[in-house]
Amino acid sequence: MLNMVFLSDAWLSSVKQPGLCVAVAALLHYFLLAAFTWMCLESVHFYLALVKVFNVYVPKYILKCCMAGWGIPAIIISIVLIINKDFYGNGSQSESSPFSDFCWIQENRVFYISVVAYVFLIFSMNTAMFITVLFQIHSVKSRTQKRSRFWKQ
């Protein structure tokens, strides 16, 4: 959906309907945050599968993942829309090109808080999960090598 909204964004912004542009920008923002949220949930699943292998029963796991994956971005978009729906709108980087119009976040502070900080948080969490999984794999490998040397002796 992110790709579909992104590809139709320039065309829909050329219609020059402010309400449509706000809706398209909010959808684009939502699907972008949802993609990163699902990436984070994949890293949590990776951690649970490779580090916490045993006794990892989470009741209604898929439902909780879906609520987080689709709900957290919806909360962020709702907060931005409640504060001021005019944060979303039609922007243009150059006046000479008719294809430079796009519907997106117009306020820099909102962009940095709701997109850049969010993506940074997701990447930080993914990096931490990845390093934890690497240490776990390395410790398992070193333990098996020690056992094999012991049995060989």
N, C-alpha and C positions, 0 to 999 in steps of 0.2 A: 504494500500500500504506500510505503514511503516513496518508492520509485514512481508509482503511478501519479501520486499527488505532485511530486517534484517535476515530472515531465509535463504535466498539464498546468503547472503554476504560471508560466509565462503567458500561455494562451488565455487562461482565466483572468489574469491581471489586465490583459488588453481590453477586456469587456468594460472596464472602468466602473464597476459596481462596488462601492466600499464594503457593503455587507458580505458580498461574495469573497472579496479579497481577505477580509478578516477571517472568514470561515476556512478558506484555503490555507492561510498562514497558520491558523490554529491547528488544522489537521496536519500540516507539514511538521510543525513543532511537536505535536503529539506523537506522530509515527517515528520521528527521529529519536525522541526520548524513549519510546517503547522499544525500539531496536537496541538501544544501549542498555536498557533495563533487562531485556531478555539475554543480552550478552553477559551481564552480571550474574543473572540466574544460572546461566550455563556454567560459569566458573564456580558457583556455589555447588552445583550438582557434581561437577568435576571433583571438587574437594570432598564431598560426601562419598563419592564412588571410590576414590583412591586413597583417602586418608582415614576417614571414619567408615571403614568397610563393614564392620560388624555392629549390630545393635543400632542401626540407623533407621528405625521405623518412624516415619513422620506421618501421622494420620492426615488424610486428605491432602497429600503432598501436591498433586497436580492442581487441585483447586487453589491452594495457597500460592503456588507459583503463578497461576493465571491471575489471581487477584493482585499480586505484586507486579507482575509484568504489564498488565493493562491498567491497574489502578493507580500506581505511583505517578506515571506520566499524566493521567487524567486529573489527579489532584493538583499537580503543578500547573497544568494548563488552566484549570478552573480558578486557581489563585490569581494567575496573570489576568484572566478575563474579568474576574471580580474587581481587581484593583483598577484596571482601566482597559477597556477593549480596544482603545486606540493605540495600544502598544503594538498591535498587529496592523499592518497596512501595506500600501503599495509604495515601493521605493524604486529609485532609479539611480544607477551608477553613472550613466552618461546620457546626456540629452540627445546625442546624435544618432544613437542606435535605437530603433523602435523595439528591439527584442531584449533590451536591458531592464525592462520593467519586471518586477517580481513581487510577490506577496510574502512578506516575512516580518520578523520583529523589527520595529523601527527605533526602539529605544535601546541604546548601547548597554546601559546598566542592566536592563532586563535580559538582554542577550547573554551578557557575561555571567549573570547569576543563574539563569534558568537553562542555559545550554553549556557554556564553557565550564562552569564550576561542576555541573552535574556530570559531564563527560569526564572531567578530571577525577572526580570521586569514583566513578565506575572504573576507570583505568587503574587508579590506585588500588582499589579492591581486587581487581583482576590480577594485578601484579603481585599483590600479597598472597592471593590464593595460589598463583602459579609457583611462586617461590616456596610456599609451604608444601605443595605437591612434589616439587623437585627434591626438597630435603627428605621427604618421606620415601620417595623412590630410591634416593641415594642411600638412606639408612637401611632400607630393606635389602638392597643389593650388597652393601658391605656386610650385613649380618649373614646373608647366605654364603658369601665368599669365606667368611670366618668359619662357618659350620663345615663347609666342604673341605677346607684345609685341615680342620680338626679331625674329620673322619678319614682323610687320606693318611694322616700321621698314625 
